Amino acid sequence: AKSGRTTPTVSKMTVGRLALLFLEHAAIEYSKHGKRTGEYDNFRQALRSLTRLHHGCRVVDFGPKKLKLLQRALVEEGLSQSTINNRLRRIKQAFSWGVSEELIAVDIAQALRCVQGLRRGKTKAKAPQPKPPVSIEHVDAIKSHVTRPVWGLIQFALLTGCRPSEACVVRWSQIDTSGRVWIYQPGEHKTEHHNKSRIIAIGPKAQQLLNSFRELSRSDYVFDPQVGLDEFVRTAYGEHATARRVGERYTKDSLYTAIRNACDKAGVPRWSPGQLRKTRATEARRESGLEVAQGILGHSSKATTERHYAG
């Protein structure tokens, strides 16, 4: 193991110890710009499920039957089919890593790969329910219940079809404003670890939106949460109230929370920022075809666009 600690022999290695060592590795492997990514949290959640049931079990005694026991326990917890399958996939990956570090025997990881994931119609686990596009009516309904920067983020995501995480980190220094259509190349995006570039086209309406924020931000980030918090505090407590200091940019979690709360205040069904991307893709396909929707979303495959975003 890379932690420098003394590790048990192969025969004495426990499931809990293997999980701990893997998470030390994952903290480095799944880190971006000095921060742990969501994938690290996914592994932590999967291994927490594993160790809750099999913490003290020796790895040499952990086989397919024990993994299936965990699978059934997760079904009983009420988790969805896709969540359970993803957790088991990550657990298998942790065991394969253990083999690569010579912490466990190869036949253990090979045996676990024989456990199949849950199949639709063959399990009582809930089938995954993809979220549909959000209606423009439900978007407009929350406008009076969000701050100006949050509304700007919503409109930018809707106009460009970018991911919420990309909208939150948009910076002036990453936007090429030299052409009729501006080009935004985010420094952080979902597929950067595959060495794929991400280009987001910003048309006239989105340009006008961004320009309205040009003088507001404290930093290079276009959408400043401090502006939003100051607005909220003044509205709630009066013009002379002072807001606490917050970070330079929004996160997708803080954006999700703001939208969820606004939906509750507006009395409309809750929707998530990711559904804006589906709305944009659906509109683009209806107006201009699948290839245009694919280009807006930045997918390398039409099938991905059709299957997930622009049905």
C-alpha positions as CSV (number, residue, x, y, z in Angstrom):
1,A,0.0,0.0,0.0
2,K,1.1,3.6,-0.7
3,S,0.2,4.9,2.7
4,G,3.5,3.7,4.2
5,R,1.7,1.8,7.0
6,T,2.3,-1.8,7.8
7,T,-0.3,-3.9,6.1
8,P,-1.5,-7.4,7.1
9,T,-0.4,-10.4,5.2
10,V,-2.7,-11.7,2.4
11,S,-4.2,-14.4,4.7
12,K,-5.0,-11.8,7.5
13,M,-6.2,-8.9,5.3
14,T,-9.8,-8.0,6.3
15,V,-12.5,-6.5,4.1
16,G,-12.5,-3.4,6.4
17,R,-8.7,-3.0,6.1
18,L,-8.8,-3.4,2.3
19,A,-11.6,-0.8,2.1
20,L,-9.5,1.7,4.1
21,L,-6.4,1.2,2.0
22,F,-8.4,1.6,-1.2
23,L,-9.9,4.9,0.0
24,E,-6.4,6.2,0.8
25,H,-5.6,5.4,-2.8
26,A,-8.9,6.9,-4.1
27,A,-8.3,10.2,-2.3
28,I,-5.4,10.7,-4.6
29,E,-6.7,9.0,-7.8
30,Y,-10.1,10.7,-7.7
31,S,-8.9,14.3,-6.9
32,K,-9.1,17.2,-9.3
33,H,-7.4,20.6,-8.7
34,G,-6.7,19.6,-5.1
35,K,-10.3,18.6,-4.3
36,R,-11.8,15.1,-4.0
37,T,-14.3,14.5,-6.8
38,G,-17.8,13.0,-6.6
39,E,-16.4,9.6,-7.7
40,Y,-14.4,9.5,-4.5
41,D,-17.6,9.9,-2.6
42,N,-19.2,7.2,-4.7
43,F,-16.5,4.8,-3.7
44,R,-16.7,5.8,-0.1
45,Q,-20.5,5.1,-0.1
46,A,-20.1,1.8,-1.8
47,L,-17.4,0.6,0.6
48,R,-19.4,1.9,3.6
49,S,-22.2,-0.5,2.5
50,L,-19.7,-3.3,2.2
51,T,-18.0,-2.8,5.6
52,R,-21.3,-2.3,7.4
53,L,-22.1,-5.9,6.6
54,H,-18.7,-7.6,6.3
55,H,-16.1,-5.3,8.1
56,G,-14.3,-8.0,10.1
57,C,-14.5,-10.7,7.4
58,R,-11.1,-11.9,6.1
59,V,-10.7,-11.2,2.4
60,V,-9.8,-14.9,1.8
61,D,-13.2,-15.8,3.1
62,F,-15.1,-13.2,1.1
63,G,-16.6,-14.7,-2.1
64,P,-19.5,-14.3,-4.5
65,K,-22.1,-15.5,-1.9
66,K,-21.2,-12.8,0.6
67,L,-21.3,-10.2,-2.2
68,K,-24.8,-11.5,-3.2
69,L,-25.8,-11.2,0.5
70,L,-24.8,-7.5,0.3
71,Q,-26.7,-7.1,-2.9
72,R,-29.9,-8.5,-1.3
73,A,-29.4,-6.2,1.7
74,L,-29.2,-3.2,-0.5
75,V,-32.4,-4.2,-2.3
76,E,-34.1,-4.5,1.1
77,E,-32.9,-1.0,1.9
78,G,-35.0,0.2,-1.0
79,L,-32.1,1.4,-3.2
80,S,-32.6,1.6,-6.9
81,Q,-31.3,-1.0,-9.4
82,S,-28.8,1.3,-10.9
83,T,-27.5,2.5,-7.4
84,I,-27.0,-1.1,-6.3
85,N,-25.3,-2.1,-9.5
86,N,-22.9,0.9,-9.3
87,R,-22.0,0.1,-5.7
88,L,-21.2,-3.5,-6.5
89,R,-19.2,-2.4,-9.5
90,R,-17.1,-0.1,-7.4
91,I,-16.6,-2.8,-4.7
92,K,-15.3,-5.2,-7.4
93,Q,-13.0,-2.4,-8.6
94,A,-11.6,-2.0,-5.1
95,F,-10.8,-5.8,-4.9
96,S,-9.1,-5.6,-8.3
97,W,-7.0,-2.8,-7.0
98,G,-6.1,-5.0,-4.0
99,V,-4.8,-7.6,-6.5
100,S,-2.7,-5.0,-8.3
101,E,-1.1,-4.0,-5.0
102,E,-0.5,-7.7,-4.1
103,L,-2.7,-7.3,-1.0
104,I,-5.0,-10.1,-2.0
105,A,-5.0,-13.1,-4.3
106,V,-6.1,-12.7,-7.9
107,D,-8.7,-15.5,-7.7
108,I,-10.7,-13.6,-5.1
109,A,-11.3,-10.6,-7.4
110,Q,-11.9,-12.9,-10.4
111,A,-14.6,-14.8,-8.4
112,L,-16.4,-11.6,-7.5
113,R,-16.6,-10.5,-11.1
114,C,-18.9,-13.5,-11.6
115,V,-21.7,-11.8,-9.6
116,Q,-24.0,-10.3,-12.1
117,G,-25.8,-6.9,-11.7
118,L,-29.5,-6.7,-11.1
119,R,-31.6,-6.8,-14.3
120,R,-34.7,-4.8,-15.1
121,G,-37.8,-7.0,-14.5
122,K,-35.8,-9.6,-12.6
123,T,-35.5,-7.8,-9.2
124,K,-37.8,-6.0,-6.9
125,A,-35.3,-3.1,-6.7
126,K,-36.7,0.1,-8.2
127,A,-35.8,0.5,-11.9
128,P,-34.0,3.7,-12.7
129,Q,-36.3,6.6,-13.6
130,P,-34.6,9.1,-15.8
131,K,-35.6,12.7,-15.1
132,P,-37.5,14.3,-18.0
133,P,-36.8,17.8,-19.3
134,V,-38.2,20.6,-17.1
135,S,-41.0,22.7,-18.5
136,I,-40.3,26.3,-19.2
137,E,-43.4,27.1,-17.1
138,H,-41.8,25.5,-14.1
139,V,-38.5,27.3,-14.7
140,D,-40.2,30.7,-15.0
141,A,-42.3,30.0,-11.9
142,I,-39.3,30.3,-9.6
143,K,-37.8,33.5,-11.0
144,S,-39.1,35.7,-8.1
145,H,-37.8,33.2,-5.5
146,V,-34.1,33.1,-6.5
147,T,-31.4,35.7,-6.5
148,R,-30.1,37.4,-9.6
149,P,-26.9,35.2,-10.0
150,V,-28.9,32.0,-9.5
151,W,-31.4,33.1,-12.2
152,G,-28.4,33.9,-14.4
153,L,-27.0,30.5,-13.9
154,I,-30.3,28.9,-14.8
155,Q,-30.7,31.0,-17.9
156,F,-27.1,30.3,-19.0
157,A,-27.5,26.6,-18.6
158,L,-30.8,26.7,-20.5
159,L,-29.4,28.8,-23.3
160,T,-26.2,26.9,-23.9
161,G,-27.1,23.3,-22.8
162,C,-24.0,23.2,-20.6
163,R,-23.8,21.1,-17.5
164,P,-24.7,22.8,-14.1
165,S,-21.1,22.2,-13.0
166,E,-19.8,24.0,-16.1
167,A,-22.2,26.9,-15.6
168,C,-21.1,27.4,-12.0
169,V,-17.4,27.7,-13.0
170,V,-17.7,29.9,-16.1
171,R,-14.9,32.5,-16.1
172,W,-14.3,35.5,-18.3
173,S,-10.7,34.3,-18.9
174,Q,-12.0,31.1,-20.4
175,I,-14.4,32.8,-22.9
176,D,-13.2,33.8,-26.4
177,T,-15.3,36.8,-27.3
178,S,-13.5,37.6,-30.6
179,G,-16.1,36.0,-32.8
180,R,-19.8,36.5,-33.5
181,V,-20.4,33.4,-31.4
182,W,-18.4,33.3,-28.2
183,I,-16.6,30.1,-27.2
184,Y,-16.3,29.0,-23.6
185,Q,-13.8,26.3,-22.8
186,P,-14.2,25.3,-19.2
187,G,-11.1,24.3,-17.3
188,E,-13.1,21.7,-15.3
189,H,-15.5,19.4,-17.0
190,K,-16.9,15.9,-16.8
191,T,-14.7,14.2,-19.5
192,E,-11.4,16.1,-19.0
193,H,-9.8,12.9,-17.4
194,H,-10.4,11.3,-20.8
195,N,-8.3,14.1,-22.4
196,K,-11.4,15.4,-24.2
197,S,-11.8,19.1,-24.8
198,R,-15.1,20.8,-24.1
199,I,-16.3,23.7,-26.2
200,I,-19.5,25.5,-25.4
201,A,-21.0,28.0,-27.9
202,I,-22.4,31.2,-26.5
203,G,-24.9,32.9,-28.9
204,P,-26.3,36.4,-28.8
205,K,-28.9,35.9,-26.0
206,A,-26.3,34.2,-23.7
207,Q,-23.8,36.9,-24.5
208,Q,-26.3,39.6,-23.4
209,L,-26.9,37.6,-20.2
210,L,-23.2,37.4,-19.4
211,N,-22.6,41.1,-20.1
212,S,-25.2,42.0,-17.6
213,F,-23.0,40.4,-14.9
214,R,-19.7,41.9,-16.2
215,E,-19.4,44.5,-13.5
216,L,-20.9,42.5,-10.6
217,S,-18.4,39.8,-9.8
218,R,-15.5,40.2,-7.3
219,S,-13.3,37.8,-9.4
220,D,-13.0,36.2,-12.8
221,Y,-16.0,34.0,-12.1
222,V,-19.1,35.4,-13.9
223,F,-21.7,34.3,-11.4
224,D,-20.7,35.5,-7.9
225,P,-22.6,33.9,-4.9
226,Q,-21.7,37.0,-2.8
227,V,-23.9,39.1,-5.0
228,G,-26.7,36.6,-4.4
229,L,-26.3,36.5,-0.7
230,D,-26.1,40.3,-0.4
231,E,-29.3,40.5,-2.3
232,F,-31.0,38.0,-0.1
233,V,-29.9,39.6,3.1
234,R,-31.0,43.1,2.0
235,T,-34.4,41.7,1.0
236,A,-34.8,39.8,4.3
237,Y,-33.3,42.2,6.8
238,G,-33.2,45.6,5.2
239,E,-30.8,47.7,3.1
240,H,-28.2,48.2,5.8
241,A,-27.9,44.5,6.7
242,T,-24.4,42.9,6.1
243,A,-24.0,39.4,4.7
244,R,-21.3,37.0,5.7
245,R,-18.5,36.4,3.2
246,V,-18.7,33.4,0.9
247,G,-16.6,31.7,-1.7
248,E,-16.0,33.0,-5.2
249,R,-18.3,30.7,-7.1
250,Y,-21.4,28.5,-6.8
251,T,-21.2,24.7,-6.7
252,K,-23.7,22.4,-8.4
253,D,-24.9,21.4,-4.9
254,S,-25.6,25.0,-3.8
255,L,-27.4,25.6,-7.1
256,Y,-29.5,22.5,-6.6
257,T,-30.4,23.6,-3.1
258,A,-31.4,27.1,-4.3
259,I,-33.6,25.7,-7.0
260,R,-35.2,23.1,-4.7
261,N,-36.1,25.8,-2.1
262,A,-37.5,28.1,-4.8
263,C,-39.6,25.3,-6.3
264,D,-41.1,24.7,-2.8
265,K,-41.9,28.5,-2.4
266,A,-43.4,28.7,-5.9
267,G,-45.5,25.6,-5.3
268,V,-44.2,23.7,-8.4
269,P,-42.7,20.2,-8.5
270,R,-39.1,20.1,-7.7
271,W,-36.7,20.0,-10.6
272,S,-32.9,19.8,-10.7
273,P,-30.4,21.9,-12.7
274,G,-29.5,18.9,-14.8
275,Q,-33.0,18.9,-16.3
276,L,-32.2,22.2,-18.0
277,R,-29.7,20.5,-20.2
278,K,-32.4,18.0,-21.3
279,T,-34.8,20.8,-22.0
280,R,-32.2,22.6,-24.2
281,A,-31.4,19.3,-26.0
282,T,-35.0,18.5,-26.6
283,E,-35.7,21.9,-28.0
284,A,-32.7,21.8,-30.3
285,R,-33.6,18.4,-31.7
286,R,-37.2,19.4,-32.3
287,E,-36.1,22.6,-34.1
288,S,-32.9,21.6,-35.9
289,G,-32.4,17.8,-35.6
290,L,-30.4,15.3,-33.6
291,E,-26.9,16.3,-34.9
292,V,-27.4,19.9,-33.6
293,A,-28.5,18.6,-30.2
294,Q,-25.4,16.4,-30.2
295,G,-23.2,19.3,-31.0
296,I,-24.7,21.5,-28.3
297,L,-24.3,18.9,-25.6
298,G,-20.7,18.0,-26.8
299,H,-21.4,14.2,-27.1
300,S,-19.1,12.1,-29.3
301,S,-22.0,9.7,-30.0
302,K,-25.5,10.4,-31.3
303,A,-26.7,7.4,-29.4
304,T,-25.8,9.1,-26.1
305,T,-27.7,12.2,-27.0
306,E,-30.7,10.2,-28.1
307,R,-30.7,7.8,-25.2
308,H,-30.3,10.3,-22.4
309,Y,-31.1,13.8,-23.4
310,A,-33.1,14.4,-26.6
311,G,-35.6,11.6,-26.9
